[in-house]
Amino acid sequence: MSASWDPDKEGSALGAEDAGEFSENMQILGEGFRKATLEEDYEKALEARNERRKLLEAKEKKKTELLNK
């Protein structure tokens, strides 16, 4: 069993014998966490944008109704 995350490369048991291998593994882990965090923030931003859009549409509809009276 190898700790190498590159399927074409045989790694050491813990990925620590080669400092470069360990560094690469930690970089991959960090990128995964960053992407997960960014995705969550992105989804929240989309929800907020959709809510603002709904409120603006309701406001415009009400404004049109009042002007047409």
Rosetta silent file (secondary structure, phi, psi, omega in degrees, C-alpha in Angstrom):
SEQUENCE: MSASWDPDKEGSALGAEDAGEFSENMQILGEGFRKATLEEDYEKALEARNERRKLLEAKEKKKTELLNK
SCORE:     score description
SCORE:     0.000 S_00000001
   1 L     0.000  141.829 -176.079    0.000    0.000    0.000 S_00000001
   2 L  -125.604  147.673  175.910    1.262    3.440   -0.875 S_00000001
   3 L   -89.589   -1.488  179.708    0.466    6.920    0.397 S_00000001
   4 L   -67.832  132.602 -179.267    1.221    8.393   -3.003 S_00000001
   5 L   -93.136    0.537  175.062   -1.873   10.084   -4.422 S_00000001
   6 L   -94.622  112.812 -175.023   -0.511    9.866   -7.912 S_00000001
   7 L   -62.705  -20.446 -179.827   -1.789    6.544   -9.288 S_00000001
   8 L   -91.540    1.839 -174.977    1.183    6.300  -11.665 S_00000001
   9 L  -126.276  128.519  176.154    3.766    6.757   -8.894 S_00000001
  10 L   -79.452  126.712 -178.643    4.710    4.297   -6.160 S_00000001
  11 L  -110.624  176.903  177.457    4.976    6.133   -2.852 S_00000001
  12 L   -81.109  170.009 -175.214    6.278    5.318    0.581 S_00000001
  13 L   -59.245  -40.922 -179.016    4.055    3.831    3.284 S_00000001
  14 L  -112.041    0.271 -178.412    3.332    7.147    4.990 S_00000001
  15 L    73.315   17.251 -174.382    4.315    9.532    2.261 S_00000001
  16 L  -111.499  -11.316 -178.815    7.060   10.891    4.488 S_00000001
  17 L   -66.903  -33.777  178.741   10.222    9.250    3.137 S_00000001
  18 L  -110.254  115.470 -177.523   10.332   11.736    0.296 S_00000001
  19 H   -58.613  -35.240  178.843    9.782   15.306    1.479 S_00000001
  20 H   -64.088  -40.343  179.148    8.486   16.247   -1.961 S_00000001
  21 H   -63.561  -45.564  179.913    5.872   13.489   -1.823 S_00000001
  22 H   -62.794  -43.780  179.448    4.666   14.623    1.604 S_00000001
  23 H   -61.057  -43.908  178.356    4.575   18.234    0.466 S_00000001
  24 H   -61.700  -44.029  179.815    2.547   17.301   -2.616 S_00000001
  25 H   -61.226  -42.833  179.984    0.110   15.296   -0.486 S_00000001
  26 H   -67.326  -36.146  177.827   -0.378   18.207    1.917 S_00000001
  27 H   -63.972  -43.492  178.856   -0.876   20.601   -1.000 S_00000001
  28 H   -62.741  -42.497  177.637   -3.581   18.325   -2.441 S_00000001
  29 H   -61.299  -47.027 -179.630   -5.289   18.153    0.970 S_00000001
  30 H   -60.879  -42.547  178.822   -5.158   21.938    1.349 S_00000001
  31 H   -62.624  -39.434  178.480   -6.599   22.491   -2.126 S_00000001
  32 H   -62.363  -44.390  178.864   -9.451   20.110   -1.339 S_00000001
  33 H   -65.451  -41.630  179.230  -10.340   21.993    1.837 S_00000001
  34 H   -62.628  -44.448  179.683  -10.135   25.360    0.072 S_00000001
  35 H   -62.292  -41.588  179.448  -12.399   24.172   -2.752 S_00000001
  36 H   -63.352  -41.760  179.052  -14.942   22.810   -0.275 S_00000001
  37 H   -66.298  -44.790  179.996  -14.965   26.108    1.629 S_00000001
  38 H   -63.914  -37.966  179.872  -15.246   28.177   -1.536 S_00000001
  39 H   -63.622  -41.907  178.542  -18.084   26.010   -2.815 S_00000001
  40 H   -63.272  -45.009  178.367  -20.045   26.560    0.402 S_00000001
  41 H   -62.927  -39.984  179.676  -19.465   30.336    0.226 S_00000001
  42 H   -63.337  -44.236  179.242  -20.463   30.339   -3.442 S_00000001
  43 H   -63.166  -40.316  177.668  -23.727   28.503   -2.698 S_00000001
  44 H   -63.815  -41.425  179.150  -24.545   30.974    0.093 S_00000001
  45 H   -64.136  -39.602  177.643  -23.861   33.900   -2.240 S_00000001
  46 H   -64.485  -41.137  177.906  -26.164   32.403   -4.887 S_00000001
  47 H   -61.850  -45.305  179.558  -28.934   31.955   -2.328 S_00000001
  48 H   -63.180  -41.031  179.285  -28.576   35.575   -1.175 S_00000001
  49 H   -63.361  -43.867  178.963  -28.579   36.788   -4.784 S_00000001
  50 H   -63.945  -38.342  178.313  -31.730   34.814   -5.577 S_00000001
  51 H   -65.451  -44.318  177.638  -33.445   36.197   -2.479 S_00000001
  52 H   -62.055  -39.188  179.501  -32.525   39.774   -3.430 S_00000001
  53 H   -63.375  -42.700  178.310  -33.792   39.150   -6.958 S_00000001
  54 H   -62.903  -43.079  179.093  -37.146   37.894   -5.617 S_00000001
  55 H   -63.912  -41.514  179.109  -37.479   40.928   -3.348 S_00000001
  56 H   -65.093  -41.734  178.084  -36.669   43.299   -6.206 S_00000001
  57 H   -63.030  -41.861  178.474  -39.205   41.591   -8.479 S_00000001
  58 H   -64.121  -40.012  179.126  -41.884   41.845   -5.781 S_00000001
  59 H   -64.071  -45.823  179.541  -41.046   45.531   -5.268 S_00000001
  60 H   -63.935  -38.135  178.684  -41.263   46.250   -9.003 S_00000001
  61 H   -64.601  -45.238  178.853  -44.565   44.366   -9.240 S_00000001
  62 H   -63.059  -41.383  178.902  -46.023   46.348   -6.352 S_00000001
  63 H   -61.670  -43.419  178.862  -44.768   49.609   -7.880 S_00000001
  64 H   -64.034  -42.158  178.359  -46.428   48.745  -11.197 S_00000001
  65 H   -60.507  -44.493 -178.680  -49.695   47.865   -9.431 S_00000001
  66 H   -67.180  -35.600  179.766  -49.723   51.181   -7.572 S_00000001
  67 H   -73.270  -25.531 -178.152  -48.988   53.178  -10.729 S_00000001
  68 L   -88.446    1.022 -179.901  -51.796   51.427  -12.638 S_00000001
  69 L   -77.341    0.000    0.000  -54.500   52.319  -10.053 S_00000001
